[in-house]
Amino acid sequence: MYSERKISSAVINRLPRYYRYLGDLLESDITRISSKELSAKMNITASQIRQDLNNFGGFGQQGYGYNVEYLYTEIKKILGLDRVYNLIVVGGGNIGQALVNYTNFEKRGFVITAVFDVNPRLIGMTIRGVEVYDVDKMEEFVKNNKVDVAILTLPRSQASNVANDLAEWGIKGIWNFSHVDLQMPKDVKVENVHLTDSLMTLLYKINEVETDETQNDEKDDFE
């Protein structure tokens, strides 16, 4: 069973992409697809796709390819999306409110049940039906309600202490937007999200293209 094998982080990171693209195929009423056809859509080699999926059993048939609905369902199970997850948001500022307002979470089975903040102007308000509570009530809420993941959108200076508290109260998953890489016990899984990192990567790629074009222009001048 694949659950008994060590799957590389690179493969795990590609699974949501497979799931998303397969979902798009289903919406387009495409029932089967080859690794070559999927490769062209995802810009991943067909060989890489087969290697990735072979980690979980393969799912393809020689001369047929992949049954889109079946593969979509199996990856959904692998990702654990065949159940509902309850989330809380710690930090009701702009990012926190944007996440609560993102309706696609519910479509994937992610339900935000509460928001916590220290700002008196936010406490008591509702964001798309989700109430903002005083952070002092967070421990009681976590201990009395099923919470699978805590989303941190608070200042970096507060993130580590809050994360440690959440771990002590039994939270096993933290999605961290607080501009600091959290170091947590092994039984607490953390995904650190740095929005500016993605933007800086994009800017590097833009500058790389501009540098190549400049070098090519200079080369042409000497020819």
C-alpha positions as CSV (number, residue, x, y, z in Angstrom):
1,M,0.0,0.0,0.0
2,Y,1.2,3.5,-0.8
3,S,0.4,4.6,2.7
4,E,3.3,2.4,3.9
5,R,5.8,4.0,1.5
6,K,7.7,7.2,1.8
7,I,6.4,9.5,-0.9
8,S,8.6,12.4,-1.9
9,S,7.4,16.0,-1.1
10,A,7.7,16.8,-4.8
11,V,5.2,14.2,-5.7
12,I,2.9,15.3,-2.9
13,N,3.1,18.9,-4.0
14,R,2.0,17.9,-7.5
15,L,-1.1,15.9,-6.4
16,P,-3.3,19.0,-6.0
17,R,-2.4,20.0,-9.6
18,Y,-3.5,16.6,-10.8
19,Y,-6.7,16.9,-8.9
20,R,-7.4,20.4,-10.2
21,Y,-6.7,19.5,-13.9
22,L,-8.8,16.3,-13.6
23,G,-11.6,18.3,-12.2
24,D,-11.5,20.6,-15.2
25,L,-11.5,17.6,-17.5
26,L,-14.6,16.2,-15.8
27,E,-16.4,19.6,-16.2
28,S,-15.6,19.4,-19.9
29,D,-17.1,15.9,-20.1
30,I,-13.8,14.2,-20.9
31,T,-13.9,10.6,-19.7
32,R,-10.4,9.3,-20.4
33,I,-7.0,10.8,-21.1
34,S,-3.5,9.5,-21.8
35,S,-0.4,10.5,-19.9
36,K,0.8,12.2,-23.1
37,E,-2.4,14.3,-23.4
38,L,-2.3,15.1,-19.6
39,S,1.4,16.0,-20.0
40,A,0.5,18.6,-22.7
41,K,-2.1,20.2,-20.5
42,M,0.0,20.3,-17.3
43,N,3.5,20.9,-18.7
44,I,4.8,17.8,-16.9
45,T,6.5,15.0,-18.9
46,A,4.3,11.9,-19.5
47,S,7.1,9.9,-17.8
48,Q,6.9,12.0,-14.7
49,I,3.1,11.6,-14.6
50,R,3.4,7.8,-14.8
51,Q,6.1,7.8,-12.1
52,D,4.0,10.0,-9.8
53,L,0.9,7.9,-10.1
54,N,2.8,4.6,-9.8
55,N,3.5,5.6,-6.3
56,F,-0.1,5.1,-5.5
57,G,-0.9,2.1,-7.8
58,G,-0.7,3.5,-11.3
59,F,-4.4,3.7,-12.2
60,G,-3.7,3.6,-16.0
61,Q,-4.4,0.8,-18.5
62,Q,-2.2,0.0,-21.5
63,G,-3.7,1.4,-24.7
64,Y,-6.5,3.1,-22.8
65,G,-4.9,5.7,-20.6
66,Y,-6.6,7.0,-17.4
67,N,-10.3,6.9,-16.6
68,V,-10.7,10.6,-15.6
69,E,-13.5,10.2,-13.0
70,Y,-11.8,7.2,-11.4
71,L,-8.4,8.9,-11.2
72,Y,-10.0,12.1,-9.9
73,T,-11.8,10.1,-7.1
74,E,-8.7,8.2,-6.1
75,I,-6.6,11.3,-5.9
76,K,-9.4,12.9,-3.8
77,K,-9.1,10.0,-1.4
78,I,-5.3,10.2,-1.3
79,L,-5.4,13.9,-0.5
80,G,-8.0,13.2,2.2
81,L,-10.7,15.3,0.4
82,D,-13.4,12.7,0.9
83,R,-14.3,14.2,4.3
84,V,-15.1,17.6,5.7
85,Y,-12.4,19.6,7.6
86,N,-13.2,22.3,10.2
87,L,-10.9,25.3,10.2
88,I,-10.4,28.4,12.3
89,V,-8.7,31.7,11.4
90,V,-6.5,33.4,13.9
91,G,-6.3,37.0,12.7
92,G,-9.3,38.8,11.3
93,G,-7.4,41.4,9.1
94,N,-7.3,41.6,5.4
95,I,-5.9,38.2,4.6
96,G,-8.0,36.5,7.2
97,Q,-11.2,38.1,5.8
98,A,-10.2,37.3,2.3
99,L,-9.8,33.6,3.2
100,V,-13.2,33.5,4.9
101,N,-14.8,35.1,1.8
102,Y,-13.2,32.5,-0.5
103,T,-16.2,30.3,-1.4
104,N,-14.2,27.5,-3.0
105,F,-13.1,26.3,0.4
106,E,-16.6,24.8,1.0
107,K,-16.5,23.2,-2.4
108,R,-13.4,21.3,-1.3
109,G,-14.8,20.4,2.1
110,F,-13.0,23.1,4.1
111,V,-15.4,24.8,6.5
112,I,-14.2,27.8,8.4
113,T,-16.1,27.8,11.7
114,A,-14.7,30.8,13.6
115,V,-12.3,33.7,13.4
116,F,-10.3,35.1,16.4
117,D,-8.8,38.5,16.9
118,V,-7.8,41.1,19.5
119,N,-9.2,44.1,17.7
120,P,-12.4,45.3,19.5
121,R,-13.7,46.7,16.3
122,L,-13.7,43.3,14.7
123,I,-14.9,41.2,17.6
124,G,-18.6,40.4,17.3
125,M,-18.9,41.0,13.6
126,T,-19.6,38.3,11.1
127,I,-17.7,37.6,7.8
128,R,-19.9,35.7,5.4
129,G,-21.8,34.2,8.4
130,V,-18.6,33.4,10.4
131,E,-18.4,35.1,13.7
132,V,-15.2,36.9,14.9
133,Y,-14.5,36.1,18.6
134,D,-12.1,37.5,21.1
135,V,-8.9,35.6,21.0
136,D,-9.3,35.0,24.8
137,K,-12.1,32.6,23.9
138,M,-10.0,30.6,21.5
139,E,-8.8,27.9,23.9
140,E,-12.3,27.2,25.1
141,F,-13.5,27.0,21.5
142,V,-10.7,24.7,20.3
143,K,-11.2,22.3,23.3
144,N,-15.0,22.2,22.9
145,N,-15.2,22.0,19.1
146,K,-13.6,19.8,16.4
147,V,-10.9,21.8,14.7
148,D,-8.7,20.2,12.1
149,V,-6.6,23.2,11.0
150,A,-5.8,26.6,12.3
151,I,-5.0,29.3,9.8
152,L,-2.6,32.0,11.1
153,T,-2.9,35.4,9.5
154,L,-1.5,37.4,12.5
155,P,1.7,39.4,12.9
156,R,4.9,37.3,12.9
157,S,5.8,38.5,16.4
158,Q,2.7,36.7,17.7
159,A,2.7,33.6,15.5
160,S,5.1,31.3,17.4
161,N,3.4,31.8,20.8
162,V,-0.1,31.3,19.3
163,A,1.0,28.2,17.3
164,N,2.5,26.7,20.5
165,D,-0.8,27.3,22.3
166,L,-2.7,25.7,19.5
167,A,-0.5,22.6,19.5
168,E,-0.9,22.3,23.3
169,W,-4.7,22.4,22.8
170,G,-4.5,19.5,20.3
171,I,-4.4,21.2,16.9
172,K,-2.5,19.0,14.4
173,G,-2.5,21.2,11.3
174,I,-1.4,24.9,10.9
175,W,-1.6,26.9,7.7
176,N,0.7,29.8,8.4
177,F,0.6,33.1,6.6
178,S,2.5,35.0,9.3
179,H,5.8,35.7,7.4
180,V,7.8,33.4,9.7
181,D,8.7,29.8,9.3
182,L,7.2,28.0,12.3
183,Q,9.1,25.1,13.9
184,M,6.7,22.8,15.6
185,P,6.7,19.3,17.1
186,K,6.6,16.4,14.6
187,D,3.0,15.6,15.3
188,V,1.9,19.1,14.3
189,K,2.0,19.6,10.5
190,V,2.7,23.1,9.3
191,E,2.5,24.6,5.8
192,N,4.3,28.0,5.8
193,V,2.9,30.3,3.1
194,H,5.0,33.4,2.0
195,L,3.1,35.3,-0.5
196,T,6.0,37.6,-1.4
197,D,8.2,34.6,-2.2
198,S,5.9,33.7,-5.1
199,L,6.0,37.3,-6.3
200,M,9.8,37.5,-6.1
201,T,10.1,34.3,-8.0
202,L,7.9,35.8,-10.7
203,L,10.0,38.9,-10.8
204,Y,13.2,36.9,-11.1
205,K,11.7,35.1,-14.1
206,I,10.7,38.4,-15.7
207,N,14.2,39.9,-15.1
208,E,15.8,36.7,-16.5
209,V,13.9,37.0,-19.7
210,E,14.8,40.7,-20.0
211,T,18.5,39.9,-19.3
212,D,18.5,37.3,-22.0
213,E,16.8,39.7,-24.5
214,T,19.4,42.3,-23.7
215,Q,22.3,39.9,-24.1
216,N,20.9,38.7,-27.5
217,D,20.5,42.4,-28.6
218,E,24.1,43.1,-27.7
219,K,25.3,40.0,-29.5
220,D,23.4,41.0,-32.6
221,D,25.1,44.4,-32.5
222,F,28.5,42.7,-32.8
223,E,27.6,40.4,-35.6
